[in-house]
């Protein structure tokens, strides 16, 4: 299973975007994006460095806050979701 954290676009130039997620900067390709990408957008990025989906900003911030909460729990990451039922 793959987990993609939304990354915020800082710069866009020549089919590439500079993105940030949890303080990590990453240059990604916009080749797979069917729609225009702008500074401030949130994107999901494949392991190969290709952005593939734009995420609603509110939903992106909620996901990032939840991920941050999980990361600060410590312990064994495999147990983080125990007792949590998906909707």
PDB file of N, CA, C and O in Angstrom:
ATOM      1  N   UNK A   1       0.835  -1.167   0.000  1.00  0.00           N
ATOM      2  CA  UNK A   1       0.000   0.000   0.000  1.00  0.00           C
ATOM      3  C   UNK A   1       0.890   1.242   0.000  1.00  0.00           C
ATOM      4  O   UNK A   1       1.951   1.267   0.623  1.00  0.00           O
ATOM      5  N   UNK A   2       0.441   2.251  -0.699  1.00  0.00           N
ATOM      6  CA  UNK A   2       1.190   3.504  -0.807  1.00  0.00           C
ATOM      7  C   UNK A   2       0.412   4.613  -0.105  1.00  0.00           C
ATOM      8  O   UNK A   2      -0.816   4.666  -0.185  1.00  0.00           O
ATOM      9  N   UNK A   3       1.120   5.481   0.570  1.00  0.00           N
ATOM     10  CA  UNK A   3       0.511   6.621   1.227  1.00  0.00           C
ATOM     11  C   UNK A   3       1.144   7.881   0.662  1.00  0.00           C
ATOM     12  O   UNK A   3       2.354   8.077   0.775  1.00  0.00           O
ATOM     13  N   UNK A   4       0.329   8.736   0.052  1.00  0.00           N
ATOM     14  CA  UNK A   4       0.844   9.977  -0.520  1.00  0.00           C
ATOM     15  C   UNK A   4       0.415  11.146   0.360  1.00  0.00           C
ATOM     16  O   UNK A   4      -0.772  11.319   0.637  1.00  0.00           O
ATOM     17  N   UNK A   5       1.367  11.933   0.790  1.00  0.00           N
ATOM     18  CA  UNK A   5       1.073  13.135   1.569  1.00  0.00           C
ATOM     19  C   UNK A   5       0.933  14.307   0.605  1.00  0.00           C
ATOM     20  O   UNK A   5       1.773  14.473  -0.279  1.00  0.00           O
ATOM     21  N   UNK A   6      -0.107  15.120   0.754  1.00  0.00           N
ATOM     22  CA  UNK A   6      -0.248  16.278  -0.131  1.00  0.00           C
ATOM     23  C   UNK A   6       0.950  17.221  -0.010  1.00  0.00           C
ATOM     24  O   UNK A   6       1.405  17.530   1.091  1.00  0.00           O
ATOM     25  N   UNK A   7       1.445  17.667  -1.151  1.00  0.00           N
ATOM     26  CA  UNK A   7       2.586  18.573  -1.193  1.00  0.00           C
ATOM     27  C   UNK A   7       2.126  19.914  -1.767  1.00  0.00           C
ATOM     28  O   UNK A   7       1.408  19.949  -2.767  1.00  0.00           O
ATOM     29  N   UNK A   8       2.536  21.011  -1.138  1.00  0.00           N
ATOM     30  CA  UNK A   8       2.132  22.355  -1.562  1.00  0.00           C
ATOM     31  C   UNK A   8       3.093  22.873  -2.627  1.00  0.00           C
ATOM     32  O   UNK A   8       4.310  22.762  -2.478  1.00  0.00           O
ATOM     33  N   UNK A   9       2.551  23.432  -3.688  1.00  0.00           N
ATOM     34  CA  UNK A   9       3.347  23.970  -4.798  1.00  0.00           C
ATOM     35  C   UNK A   9       3.896  25.342  -4.410  1.00  0.00           C
ATOM     36  O   UNK A   9       3.150  26.239  -4.020  1.00  0.00           O
ATOM     37  N   UNK A  10       5.221  25.484  -4.527  1.00  0.00           N
ATOM     38  CA  UNK A  10       5.899  26.744  -4.235  1.00  0.00           C
ATOM     39  C   UNK A  10       6.255  27.512  -5.496  1.00  0.00           C
ATOM     40  O   UNK A  10       6.210  28.742  -5.515  1.00  0.00           O
ATOM     41  N   UNK A  11       6.614  26.780  -6.557  1.00  0.00           N
ATOM     42  CA  UNK A  11       6.998  27.391  -7.840  1.00  0.00           C
ATOM     43  C   UNK A  11       6.570  26.469  -8.972  1.00  0.00           C
ATOM     44  O   UNK A  11       6.526  25.251  -8.804  1.00  0.00           O
ATOM     45  N   UNK A  12       6.253  27.051 -10.125  1.00  0.00           N
ATOM     46  CA  UNK A  12       5.923  26.290 -11.330  1.00  0.00           C
ATOM     47  C   UNK A  12       6.724  26.865 -12.477  1.00  0.00           C
ATOM     48  O   UNK A  12       6.743  28.079 -12.683  1.00  0.00           O
ATOM     49  N   UNK A  13       7.402  25.977 -13.243  1.00  0.00           N
ATOM     50  CA  UNK A  13       8.202  26.440 -14.372  1.00  0.00           C
ATOM     51  C   UNK A  13       8.495  25.289 -15.324  1.00  0.00           C
ATOM     52  O   UNK A  13       8.979  24.237 -14.905  1.00  0.00           O
ATOM     53  N   UNK A  14       8.206  25.489 -16.592  1.00  0.00           N
ATOM     54  CA  UNK A  14       8.573  24.533 -17.652  1.00  0.00           C
ATOM     55  C   UNK A  14       8.166  23.099 -17.356  1.00  0.00           C
ATOM     56  O   UNK A  14       8.980  22.185 -17.485  1.00  0.00           O
ATOM     57  N   UNK A  15       6.922  22.891 -16.962  1.00  0.00           N
ATOM     58  CA  UNK A  15       6.427  21.537 -16.743  1.00  0.00           C
ATOM     59  C   UNK A  15       6.903  20.879 -15.461  1.00  0.00           C
ATOM     60  O   UNK A  15       6.712  19.680 -15.259  1.00  0.00           O
ATOM     61  N   UNK A  16       7.521  21.667 -14.598  1.00  0.00           N
ATOM     62  CA  UNK A  16       7.998  21.161 -13.311  1.00  0.00           C
ATOM     63  C   UNK A  16       7.442  22.043 -12.199  1.00  0.00           C
ATOM     64  O   UNK A  16       7.072  23.194 -12.431  1.00  0.00           O
ATOM     65  N   UNK A  17       7.389  21.490 -10.992  1.00  0.00           N
ATOM     66  CA  UNK A  17       6.956  22.275  -9.832  1.00  0.00           C
ATOM     67  C   UNK A  17       7.885  21.982  -8.669  1.00  0.00           C
ATOM     68  O   UNK A  17       8.326  20.849  -8.475  1.00  0.00           O
ATOM     69  N   UNK A  18       8.171  23.013  -7.903  1.00  0.00           N
ATOM     70  CA  UNK A  18       8.883  22.851  -6.644  1.00  0.00           C
ATOM     71  C   UNK A  18       7.808  22.734  -5.577  1.00  0.00           C
ATOM     72  O   UNK A  18       6.967  23.622  -5.438  1.00  0.00           O
ATOM     73  N   UNK A  19       7.833  21.635  -4.818  1.00  0.00           N
ATOM     74  CA  UNK A  19       6.816  21.398  -3.805  1.00  0.00           C
ATOM     75  C   UNK A  19       7.458  21.223  -2.435  1.00  0.00           C
ATOM     76  O   UNK A  19       8.656  20.972  -2.308  1.00  0.00           O
ATOM     77  N   UNK A  20       6.604  21.369  -1.399  1.00  0.00           N
ATOM     78  CA  UNK A  20       7.059  21.216  -0.024  1.00  0.00           C
ATOM     79  C   UNK A  20       6.054  20.369   0.732  1.00  0.00           C
ATOM     80  O   UNK A  20       4.843  20.530   0.584  1.00  0.00           O
ATOM     81  N   UNK A  21       6.580  19.459   1.547  1.00  0.00           N
ATOM     82  CA  UNK A  21       5.751  18.628   2.411  1.00  0.00           C
ATOM     83  C   UNK A  21       6.564  18.300   3.660  1.00  0.00           C
ATOM     84  O   UNK A  21       7.638  17.705   3.563  1.00  0.00           O
ATOM     85  N   UNK A  22       6.060  18.683   4.826  1.00  0.00           N
ATOM     86  CA  UNK A  22       6.743  18.466   6.103  1.00  0.00           C
ATOM     87  C   UNK A  22       8.180  18.983   6.076  1.00  0.00           C
ATOM     88  O   UNK A  22       9.088  18.355   6.621  1.00  0.00           O
ATOM     89  N   UNK A  23       8.373  20.144   5.429  1.00  0.00           N
ATOM     90  CA  UNK A  23       9.683  20.783   5.392  1.00  0.00           C
ATOM     91  C   UNK A  23      10.629  20.255   4.334  1.00  0.00           C
ATOM     92  O   UNK A  23      11.732  20.780   4.180  1.00  0.00           O
ATOM     93  N   UNK A  24      10.225  19.225   3.601  1.00  0.00           N
ATOM     94  CA  UNK A  24      11.066  18.654   2.548  1.00  0.00           C
ATOM     95  C   UNK A  24      10.679  19.252   1.200  1.00  0.00           C
ATOM     96  O   UNK A  24       9.516  19.193   0.800  1.00  0.00           O
ATOM     97  N   UNK A  25      11.650  19.825   0.505  1.00  0.00           N
ATOM     98  CA  UNK A  25      11.434  20.389  -0.831  1.00  0.00           C
ATOM     99  C   UNK A  25      11.709  19.300  -1.869  1.00  0.00           C
ATOM    100  O   UNK A  25      12.605  18.472  -1.710  1.00  0.00           O
ATOM    101  N   UNK A  26      10.905  19.330  -2.936  1.00  0.00           N
ATOM    102  CA  UNK A  26      11.063  18.310  -3.979  1.00  0.00           C
ATOM    103  C   UNK A  26      10.615  18.902  -5.306  1.00  0.00           C
ATOM    104  O   UNK A  26       9.572  19.550  -5.394  1.00  0.00           O
ATOM    105  N   UNK A  27      11.425  18.667  -6.342  1.00  0.00           N
ATOM    106  CA  UNK A  27      11.041  19.072  -7.689  1.00  0.00           C
ATOM    107  C   UNK A  27      10.314  17.899  -8.337  1.00  0.00           C
ATOM    108  O   UNK A  27      10.816  16.775  -8.337  1.00  0.00           O
ATOM    109  N   UNK A  28       9.131  18.164  -8.888  1.00  0.00           N
ATOM    110  CA  UNK A  28       8.320  17.095  -9.468  1.00  0.00           C
ATOM    111  C   UNK A  28       7.882  17.459 -10.875  1.00  0.00           C
ATOM    112  O   UNK A  28       7.784  18.633 -11.232  1.00  0.00           O
ATOM    113  N   UNK A  29       7.623  16.432 -11.660  1.00  0.00           N
ATOM    114  CA  UNK A  29       7.135  16.614 -13.023  1.00  0.00           C
ATOM    115  C   UNK A  29       5.622  16.793 -13.014  1.00  0.00           C
ATOM    116  O   UNK A  29       4.912  16.152 -12.240  1.00  0.00           O
ATOM    117  N   UNK A  30       5.143  17.674 -13.887  1.00  0.00           N
ATOM    118  CA  UNK A  30       3.711  17.902 -14.049  1.00  0.00           C
ATOM    119  C   UNK A  30       3.173  17.221 -15.302  1.00  0.00           C
ATOM    120  O   UNK A  30       2.049  17.494 -15.723  1.00  0.00           O
ATOM    121  N   UNK A  31       3.960  16.345 -15.894  1.00  0.00           N
ATOM    122  CA  UNK A  31       3.610  15.679 -17.145  1.00  0.00           C
ATOM    123  C   UNK A  31       2.264  14.955 -17.074  1.00  0.00           C
ATOM    124  O   UNK A  31       1.532  14.940 -18.063  1.00  0.00           O
ATOM    125  N   UNK A  32       1.921  14.360 -15.939  1.00  0.00           N
ATOM    126  CA  UNK A  32       0.682  13.589 -15.822  1.00  0.00           C
ATOM    127  C   UNK A  32      -0.535  14.427 -15.442  1.00  0.00           C
ATOM    128  O   UNK A  32      -1.651  13.910 -15.376  1.00  0.00           O
ATOM    129  N   UNK A  33      -0.324  15.710 -15.192  1.00  0.00           N
ATOM    130  CA  UNK A  33      -1.430  16.571 -14.776  1.00  0.00           C
ATOM    131  C   UNK A  33      -2.215  17.055 -16.000  1.00  0.00           C
ATOM    132  O   UNK A  33      -1.647  17.661 -16.908  1.00  0.00           O
ATOM    133  N   UNK A  34      -3.515  16.786 -16.016  1.00  0.00           N
ATOM    134  CA  UNK A  34      -4.369  17.204 -17.132  1.00  0.00           C
ATOM    135  C   UNK A  34      -4.780  18.664 -16.993  1.00  0.00           C
ATOM    136  O   UNK A  34      -5.157  19.300 -17.977  1.00  0.00           O
ATOM    137  N   UNK A  35      -4.711  19.193 -15.785  1.00  0.00           N
ATOM    138  CA  UNK A  35      -5.128  20.567 -15.536  1.00  0.00           C
ATOM    139  C   UNK A  35      -3.937  21.433 -15.158  1.00  0.00           C
ATOM    140  O   UNK A  35      -2.886  20.925 -14.765  1.00  0.00           O
ATOM    141  N   UNK A  36      -4.108  22.742 -15.279  1.00  0.00           N
ATOM    142  CA  UNK A  36      -3.049  23.682 -14.909  1.00  0.00           C
ATOM    143  C   UNK A  36      -2.769  23.605 -13.407  1.00  0.00           C
ATOM    144  O   UNK A  36      -3.671  23.370 -12.603  1.00  0.00           O
ATOM    145  N   UNK A  37      -1.521  23.805 -13.053  1.00  0.00           N
ATOM    146  CA  UNK A  37      -1.096  23.802 -11.653  1.00  0.00           C
ATOM    147  C   UNK A  37      -0.564  25.185 -11.326  1.00  0.00           C
ATOM    148  O   UNK A  37       0.174  25.776 -12.114  1.00  0.00           O
ATOM    149  N   UNK A  38      -0.942  25.704 -10.155  1.00  0.00           N
ATOM    150  CA  UNK A  38      -0.528  27.045  -9.749  1.00  0.00           C
ATOM    151  C   UNK A  38       0.121  27.009  -8.371  1.00  0.00           C
ATOM    152  O   UNK A  38      -0.080  26.070  -7.601  1.00  0.00           O
ATOM    153  N   UNK A  39       0.893  28.030  -8.075  1.00  0.00           N
ATOM    154  CA  UNK A  39       1.491  28.175  -6.755  1.00  0.00           C
ATOM    155  C   UNK A  39       0.371  28.162  -5.719  1.00  0.00           C
ATOM    156  O   UNK A  39      -0.650  28.829  -5.888  1.00  0.00           O
ATOM    157  N   UNK A  40       0.570  27.397  -4.642  1.00  0.00           N
ATOM    158  CA  UNK A  40      -0.435  27.276  -3.587  1.00  0.00           C
ATOM    159  C   UNK A  40      -1.292  26.031  -3.705  1.00  0.00           C
ATOM    160  O   UNK A  40      -1.930  25.627  -2.733  1.00  0.00           O
ATOM    161  N   UNK A  41      -1.320  25.406  -4.897  1.00  0.00           N
ATOM    162  CA  UNK A  41      -2.066  24.153  -5.054  1.00  0.00           C
ATOM    163  C   UNK A  41      -1.414  23.057  -4.217  1.00  0.00           C
ATOM    164  O   UNK A  41      -0.231  23.129  -3.884  1.00  0.00           O
ATOM    165  N   UNK A  42      -2.204  22.048  -3.885  1.00  0.00           N
ATOM    166  CA  UNK A  42      -1.685  20.845  -3.221  1.00  0.00           C
ATOM    167  C   UNK A  42      -1.793  19.692  -4.199  1.00  0.00           C
ATOM    168  O   UNK A  42      -2.820  19.510  -4.852  1.00  0.00           O
ATOM    169  N   UNK A  43      -0.712  18.905  -4.295  1.00  0.00           N
ATOM    170  CA  UNK A  43      -0.652  17.800  -5.246  1.00  0.00           C
ATOM    171  C   UNK A  43      -0.304  16.494  -4.545  1.00  0.00           C
ATOM    172  O   UNK A  43       0.359  16.482  -3.508  1.00  0.00           O
ATOM    173  N   UNK A  44      -0.766  15.395  -5.137  1.00  0.00           N
ATOM    174  CA  UNK A  44      -0.288  14.075  -4.741  1.00  0.00           C
ATOM    175  C   UNK A  44       0.775  13.682  -5.752  1.00  0.00           C
ATOM    176  O   UNK A  44       0.632  13.929  -6.949  1.00  0.00           O
ATOM    177  N   UNK A  45       1.847  13.065  -5.256  1.00  0.00           N
ATOM    178  CA  UNK A  45       3.012  12.776  -6.097  1.00  0.00           C
ATOM    179  C   UNK A  45       3.374  11.309  -5.991  1.00  0.00           C
ATOM    180  O   UNK A  45       3.475  10.761  -4.893  1.00  0.00           O
ATOM    181  N   UNK A  46       3.571  10.676  -7.139  1.00  0.00           N
ATOM    182  CA  UNK A  46       3.991   9.278  -7.179  1.00  0.00           C
ATOM    183  C   UNK A  46       5.450   9.162  -6.746  1.00  0.00           C
ATOM    184  O   UNK A  46       6.200  10.138  -6.769  1.00  0.00           O
ATOM    185  N   UNK A  47       5.832   7.960  -6.353  1.00  0.00           N
ATOM    186  CA  UNK A  47       7.205   7.709  -5.915  1.00  0.00           C
ATOM    187  C   UNK A  47       8.231   8.117  -6.964  1.00  0.00           C
ATOM    188  O   UNK A  47       9.350   8.477  -6.601  1.00  0.00           O
ATOM    189  N   UNK A  48       7.899   8.076  -8.234  1.00  0.00           N
ATOM    190  CA  UNK A  48       8.826   8.430  -9.300  1.00  0.00           C
ATOM    191  C   UNK A  48       8.993   9.918  -9.518  1.00  0.00           C
ATOM    192  O   UNK A  48       9.760  10.339 -10.383  1.00  0.00           O
ATOM    193  N   UNK A  49       8.271  10.729  -8.730  1.00  0.00           N
ATOM    194  CA  UNK A  49       8.417  12.169  -8.865  1.00  0.00           C
ATOM    195  C   UNK A  49       7.453  12.820  -9.840  1.00  0.00           C
ATOM    196  O   UNK A  49       7.704  13.928 -10.315  1.00  0.00           O
ATOM    197  N   UNK A  50       6.341  12.134 -10.144  1.00  0.00           N
ATOM    198  CA  UNK A  50       5.321  12.678 -11.040  1.00  0.00           C
ATOM    199  C   UNK A  50       4.088  13.062 -10.238  1.00  0.00           C
ATOM    200  O   UNK A  50       3.504  12.218  -9.558  1.00  0.00           O
ATOM    201  N   UNK A  51       3.681  14.333 -10.311  1.00  0.00           N
ATOM    202  CA  UNK A  51       2.420  14.745  -9.700  1.00  0.00           C
ATOM    203  C   UNK A  51       1.294  14.126 -10.523  1.00  0.00           C
ATOM    204  O   UNK A  51       1.348  14.116 -11.753  1.00  0.00           O
ATOM    205  N   UNK A  52       0.265  13.606  -9.831  1.00  0.00           N
ATOM    206  CA  UNK A  52      -0.806  12.951 -10.581  1.00  0.00           C
ATOM    207  C   UNK A  52      -2.202  13.431 -10.206  1.00  0.00           C
ATOM    208  O   UNK A  52      -3.167  13.098 -10.895  1.00  0.00           O
ATOM    209  N   UNK A  53      -2.335  14.207  -9.129  1.00  0.00           N
ATOM    210  CA  UNK A  53      -3.677  14.656  -8.733  1.00  0.00           C
ATOM    211  C   UNK A  53      -3.585  15.926  -7.895  1.00  0.00           C
ATOM    212  O   UNK A  53      -2.715  16.060  -7.035  1.00  0.00           O
ATOM    213  N   UNK A  54      -4.500  16.855  -8.162  1.00  0.00           N
ATOM    214  CA  UNK A  54      -4.620  18.055  -7.325  1.00  0.00           C
ATOM    215  C   UNK A  54      -5.607  17.718  -6.200  1.00  0.00           C
ATOM    216  O   UNK A  54      -6.595  17.016  -6.416  1.00  0.00           O
ATOM    217  N   UNK A  55      -5.321  18.231  -4.997  1.00  0.00           N
ATOM    218  CA  UNK A  55      -6.155  17.964  -3.829  1.00  0.00           C
ATOM    219  C   UNK A  55      -6.757  19.286  -3.345  1.00  0.00           C
ATOM    220  O   UNK A  55      -6.080  20.314  -3.321  1.00  0.00           O
ATOM    221  N   UNK A  56      -8.029  19.247  -2.964  1.00  0.00           N
ATOM    222  CA  UNK A  56      -8.684  20.417  -2.391  1.00  0.00           C
ATOM    223  C   UNK A  56      -7.856  20.911  -1.205  1.00  0.00           C
ATOM    224  O   UNK A  56      -7.468  20.106  -0.358  1.00  0.00           O
ATOM    225  N   UNK A  57      -7.577  22.210  -1.124  1.00  0.00           N
ATOM    226  CA  UNK A  57      -6.711  22.726  -0.058  1.00  0.00           C
ATOM    227  C   UNK A  57      -7.168  22.375   1.363  1.00  0.00           C
ATOM    228  O   UNK A  57      -6.340  22.035   2.209  1.00  0.00           O
ATOM    229  N   UNK A  58      -8.463  22.454   1.629  1.00  0.00           N
ATOM    230  CA  UNK A  58      -8.956  22.120   2.972  1.00  0.00           C
ATOM    231  C   UNK A  58      -8.719  20.645   3.287  1.00  0.00           C
ATOM    232  O   UNK A  58      -8.285  20.294   4.384  1.00  0.00           O
ATOM    233  N   UNK A  59      -9.003  19.802   2.327  1.00  0.00           N
ATOM    234  CA  UNK A  59      -8.783  18.359   2.508  1.00  0.00           C
ATOM    235  C   UNK A  59      -7.290  18.063   2.696  1.00  0.00           C
ATOM    236  O   UNK A  59      -6.922  17.218   3.513  1.00  0.00           O
ATOM    237  N   UNK A  60      -6.441  18.752   1.947  1.00  0.00           N
ATOM    238  CA  UNK A  60      -4.992  18.559   2.058  1.00  0.00           C
ATOM    239  C   UNK A  60      -4.504  18.944   3.452  1.00  0.00           C
ATOM    240  O   UNK A  60      -3.726  18.210   4.063  1.00  0.00           O
ATOM    241  N   UNK A  61      -4.960  20.100   3.959  1.00  0.00           N
ATOM    242  CA  UNK A  61      -4.534  20.540   5.295  1.00  0.00           C
ATOM    243  C   UNK A  61      -5.009  19.576   6.378  1.00  0.00           C
ATOM    244  O   UNK A  61      -4.282  19.311   7.335  1.00  0.00           O
ATOM    245  N   UNK A  62      -6.236  19.046   6.231  1.00  0.00           N
ATOM    246  CA  UNK A  62      -6.746  18.064   7.192  1.00  0.00           C
ATOM    247  C   UNK A  62      -5.892  16.799   7.173  1.00  0.00           C
ATOM    248  O   UNK A  62      -5.543  16.266   8.227  1.00  0.00           O
ATOM    249  N   UNK A  63      -5.554  16.320   5.975  1.00  0.00           N
ATOM    250  CA  UNK A  63      -4.736  15.111   5.854  1.00  0.00           C
ATOM    251  C   UNK A  63      -3.351  15.325   6.458  1.00  0.00           C
ATOM    252  O   UNK A  63      -2.832  14.455   7.158  1.00  0.00           O
ATOM    253  N   UNK A  64      -2.756  16.480   6.187  1.00  0.00           N
ATOM    254  CA  UNK A  64      -1.423  16.768   6.723  1.00  0.00           C
ATOM    255  C   UNK A  64      -1.450  16.859   8.250  1.00  0.00           C
ATOM    256  O   UNK A  64      -0.526  16.395   8.917  1.00  0.00           O
ATOM    257  N   UNK A  65      -2.509  17.458   8.804  1.00  0.00           N
ATOM    258  CA  UNK A  65      -2.630  17.557  10.263  1.00  0.00           C
ATOM    259  C   UNK A  65      -2.769  16.171  10.882  1.00  0.00           C
ATOM    260  O   UNK A  65      -2.160  15.895  11.916  1.00  0.00           O
ATOM    261  N   UNK A  66      -3.556  15.303  10.269  1.00  0.00           N
ATOM    262  CA  UNK A  66      -3.726  13.939  10.767  1.00  0.00           C
ATOM    263  C   UNK A  66      -2.414  13.164  10.678  1.00  0.00           C
ATOM    264  O   UNK A  66      -2.053  12.442  11.607  1.00  0.00           O
ATOM    265  N   UNK A  67      -1.703  13.311   9.566  1.00  0.00           N
ATOM    266  CA  UNK A  67      -0.409  12.630   9.414  1.00  0.00           C
ATOM    267  C   UNK A  67       0.583  13.122  10.467  1.00  0.00           C
ATOM    268  O   UNK A  67       1.326  12.330  11.048  1.00  0.00           O
ATOM    269  N   UNK A  68       0.590  14.436  10.707  1.00  0.00           N
ATOM    270  CA  UNK A  68       1.484  15.010  11.720  1.00  0.00           C
ATOM    271  C   UNK A  68       1.151  14.426  13.096  1.00  0.00           C
ATOM    272  O   UNK A  68       2.050  14.092  13.867  1.00  0.00           O
ATOM    273  N   UNK A  69      -0.133  14.307  13.397  1.00  0.00           N
ATOM    274  CA  UNK A  69      -0.557  13.725  14.673  1.00  0.00           C
ATOM    275  C   UNK A  69      -0.061  12.286  14.809  1.00  0.00           C
ATOM    276  O   UNK A  69       0.450  11.900  15.860  1.00  0.00           O
ATOM    277  N   UNK A  70      -0.212  11.495  13.748  1.00  0.00           N
ATOM    278  CA  UNK A  70       0.256  10.112  13.778  1.00  0.00           C
ATOM    279  C   UNK A  70       1.770  10.045  13.985  1.00  0.00           C
ATOM    280  O   UNK A  70       2.264   9.217  14.749  1.00  0.00           O
ATOM    281  N   UNK A  71       2.496  10.922  13.298  1.00  0.00           N
ATOM    282  CA  UNK A  71       3.963  10.883  13.378  1.00  0.00           C
ATOM    283  C   UNK A  71       4.474  11.269  14.764  1.00  0.00           C
ATOM    284  O   UNK A  71       5.557  10.840  15.162  1.00  0.00           O
ATOM    285  N   UNK A  72       3.720  12.062  15.492  1.00  0.00           N
ATOM    286  CA  UNK A  72       4.170  12.468  16.828  1.00  0.00           C
ATOM    287  C   UNK A  72       3.791  11.461  17.903  1.00  0.00           C
ATOM    288  O   UNK A  72       4.190  11.616  19.057  1.00  0.00           O
ATOM    289  N   UNK A  73       3.024  10.428  17.547  1.00  0.00           N
ATOM    290  CA  UNK A  73       2.622   9.404  18.515  1.00  0.00           C
ATOM    291  C   UNK A  73       3.785   8.524  18.951  1.00  0.00           C
ATOM    292  O   UNK A  73       3.801   8.003  20.066  1.00  0.00           O
ATOM    293  N   UNK A  74       4.750   8.364  18.064  1.00  0.00           N
ATOM    294  CA  UNK A  74       5.873   7.484  18.380  1.00  0.00           C
ATOM    295  C   UNK A  74       5.434   6.024  18.363  1.00  0.00           C
ATOM    296  O   UNK A  74       4.356   5.690  17.871  1.00  0.00           O
ATOM    297  N   UNK A  75       6.272   5.180  18.899  1.00  0.00           N
ATOM    298  CA  UNK A  75       5.949   3.757  18.935  1.00  0.00           C
ATOM    299  C   UNK A  75       6.026   3.108  17.570  1.00  0.00           C
ATOM    300  O   UNK A  75       6.649   3.632  16.646  1.00  0.00           O
ATOM    301  N   UNK A  76       5.387   1.970  17.459  1.00  0.00           N
ATOM    302  CA  UNK A  76       5.388   1.176  16.238  1.00  0.00           C
ATOM    303  C   UNK A  76       4.324   1.709  15.282  1.00  0.00           C
ATOM    304  O   UNK A  76       3.134   1.654  15.591  1.00  0.00           O
ATOM    305  N   UNK A  77       4.735   2.216  14.141  1.00  0.00           N
ATOM    306  CA  UNK A  77       3.815   2.805  13.172  1.00  0.00           C
ATOM    307  C   UNK A  77       2.769   1.802  12.688  1.00  0.00           C
ATOM    308  O   UNK A  77       1.690   2.203  12.252  1.00  0.00           O
ATOM    309  N   UNK A  78       3.068   0.517  12.756  1.00  0.00           N
ATOM    310  CA  UNK A  78       2.104  -0.487  12.297  1.00  0.00           C
ATOM    311  C   UNK A  78       0.865  -0.532  13.183  1.00  0.00           C
ATOM    312  O   UNK A  78      -0.164  -1.059  12.760  1.00  0.00           O
ATOM    313  N   UNK A  79       0.932   0.003  14.393  1.00  0.00           N
ATOM    314  CA  UNK A  79      -0.209  -0.039  15.304  1.00  0.00           C
ATOM    315  C   UNK A  79      -1.017   1.255  15.302  1.00  0.00           C
ATOM    316  O   UNK A  79      -2.019   1.336  16.013  1.00  0.00           O
ATOM    317  N   UNK A  80      -0.626   2.262  14.540  1.00  0.00           N
ATOM    318  CA  UNK A  80      -1.293   3.561  14.573  1.00  0.00           C
ATOM    319  C   UNK A  80      -2.777   3.484  14.260  1.00  0.00           C
ATOM    320  O   UNK A  80      -3.560   4.208  14.874  1.00  0.00           O
ATOM    321  N   UNK A  81      -3.183   2.655  13.352  1.00  0.00           N
ATOM    322  CA  UNK A  81      -4.588   2.611  12.941  1.00  0.00           C
ATOM    323  C   UNK A  81      -5.437   1.610  13.704  1.00  0.00           C
ATOM    324  O   UNK A  81      -6.619   1.456  13.395  1.00  0.00           O
ATOM    325  N   UNK A  82      -4.881   0.936  14.674  1.00  0.00           N
ATOM    326  CA  UNK A  82      -5.640  -0.071  15.413  1.00  0.00           C
ATOM    327  C   UNK A  82      -6.829   0.567  16.109  1.00  0.00           C
ATOM    328  O   UNK A  82      -6.711   1.612  16.749  1.00  0.00           O
ATOM    329  N   UNK A  83      -7.981  -0.088  15.970  1.00  0.00           N
ATOM    330  CA  UNK A  83      -9.191   0.409  16.604  1.00  0.00           C
ATOM    331  C   UNK A  83      -9.882   1.508  15.825  1.00  0.00           C
ATOM    332  O   UNK A  83     -10.929   1.998  16.248  1.00  0.00           O
ATOM    333  N   UNK A  84      -9.322   1.902  14.700  1.00  0.00           N
ATOM    334  CA  UNK A  84      -9.918   2.950  13.884  1.00  0.00           C
ATOM    335  C   UNK A  84     -10.629   2.308  12.710  1.00  0.00           C
ATOM    336  O   UNK A  84     -10.020   1.556  11.949  1.00  0.00           O
ATOM    337  N   UNK A  85     -11.929   2.600  12.554  1.00  0.00           N
ATOM    338  CA  UNK A  85     -12.694   2.035  11.459  1.00  0.00           C
ATOM    339  C   UNK A  85     -12.824   3.048  10.333  1.00  0.00           C
ATOM    340  O   UNK A  85     -13.146   4.213  10.567  1.00  0.00           O
ATOM    341  N   UNK A  86     -12.573   2.598   9.117  1.00  0.00           N
ATOM    342  CA  UNK A  86     -12.720   3.463   7.944  1.00  0.00           C
ATOM    343  C   UNK A  86     -14.205   3.724   7.694  1.00  0.00           C
ATOM    344  O   UNK A  86     -15.054   2.873   7.957  1.00  0.00           O
ATOM    345  N   UNK A  87     -14.489   4.890   7.193  1.00  0.00           N
ATOM    346  CA  UNK A  87     -15.898   5.270   6.907  1.00  0.00           C
ATOM    347  C   UNK A  87     -16.423   4.532   5.702  1.00  0.00           C
ATOM    348  O   UNK A  87     -17.576   4.722   5.316  1.00  0.00           O
TER     349      UNK A  87
END
